[in-house]
Amino acid sequence: MVDFSLSDEERQIRDTVRSFIEKEVMPLEPEVLRNERAGRPGLEATVLRELQNKARRSGFWGVNTPEEYGGMDLGAVMSAIIAMECGRSFVPFAFGGYADNILYAANEEQKERYLLPTIEGERISCFAITEPGAGSDARSIRTSAKEDGGDYIINGEKTFITRGNDADFVMVFAVVPDRGITCFLVDRDMGWKSEPIPTMGEWGPAALIFEDVRVPASSVLGEVGKGFELAMQWIRQGRYLIPARAIGSAERLLQMAIDYAKIRQSMGHPIADYQAIQWKIADSQVGIEGAKWLTLYAAWRVQAGLDARHASSIAKLNGAVMANEVVDQVMQIHGGMGYTKELPVERWYRELRLLRIYEGTDEIQRLTIARNLLKGHVKLGGIGE
């Protein structure tokens, strides 16, 4: 029999994280809104750092980082649950003490220079594979890295890079002629530049420009020609965390709608009395619960060392669509007030729309799911395989 209950330790971790988010993070929401609407970063780096230090003093550091690097190594399922709790606030907060999973493929010298300082929060990284002409089709990247003596010369442009404006080094993927896609660790002071890309939401991506950036052969992460495998490892390993955070946002939004429906009067009654509103609330709850278990199942497969690619695609597609449907229903319940900037609903509306685009569009997830079924990689009717 499947046991869906949390252990006492897991429940304690969840409750501690929820308390931290409610007491330390949510109170910053008005400040974040003021800053963003004034064209400033929602949360200054120093404020974020102090939040992370508070969490560290509470024992939360490196939630999914191996213990040998000072982390908690709680596993994928607990990481998903923690992401749900963080998603309850739109404050751009995440627990510190982590590094992109492919950085663990670094050699000892690279670990000292990049991995360990990133875990400690002393350095900021970004992952750069997307290009103006290569989004979901990562194999079609055109950024080149040509050998020149013992070095490589990198030329090209990357786009929509998260943390690209703040990072002091980048994991950039480029094509080495006749050898294939390769990942390079490149410090900003080696010559690459970043330019902010304005978006409808508060996500602040960047375009990265490489013009004859010279890097030594020691900058190669992993092996020459094996970069695509590293890129897919990065994308697939953490994909379940995207719907996880969306679930937390959707739950917070739905609670806002429930509270508002109880006090908003129309024709002599709270709008919560009307079936039209009740159905929006019910449908939203059904969507949230479905997404929650699909996401936890994908996380469980990651934690168990099973192939989680198909399950993660299902969870990502379902969670992204669900979050957009819920925030739309919540805005409808709030009516005109939901459309104003007095409430954060419109802010969440813009933010959650991104989920259906980045880290694999809805269309790519559907393509992946259908292809797996049509080619027999995944069979219908299985449980726990």
Buried (B, 14 or more C-beta within 10 A) or exposed (E): EEEEEBEEEBEEBBEBBBEBBEEBBBEBBEBBBEBBEEEEBBBEEEBBEEBBEBBBEBEBBBBBBEEEBBBBBBBBBBBBBBBBBBBBBBBBBBBBBBBBBBBEBBEEEBBEBBBBBBBBBEBBBBBBBBBEEBBBEBEEBEBBBBBEEEBBBBBBBBBBBBBBBBBBBBBBBBBBEEBBBBBBBBBBEBBBEBEEBEBEBBBBBBBBBBEEBBBEEEBBBBBBBBBBBBBBBBBBBBBBBBBBBBBBBBBBBBEBBBEBBEEBEEEEEBBBBBEEBEEBBEEBBEBBEEBBEBBBBBBBBBBEEEEBBBBBBBBBBBBBBBBBBBBBBBBBBBEEBBBEEEBBBBBBBBBBBBBBBBBBBBEBBEBBBEEBEEEEEBEEEEEEE
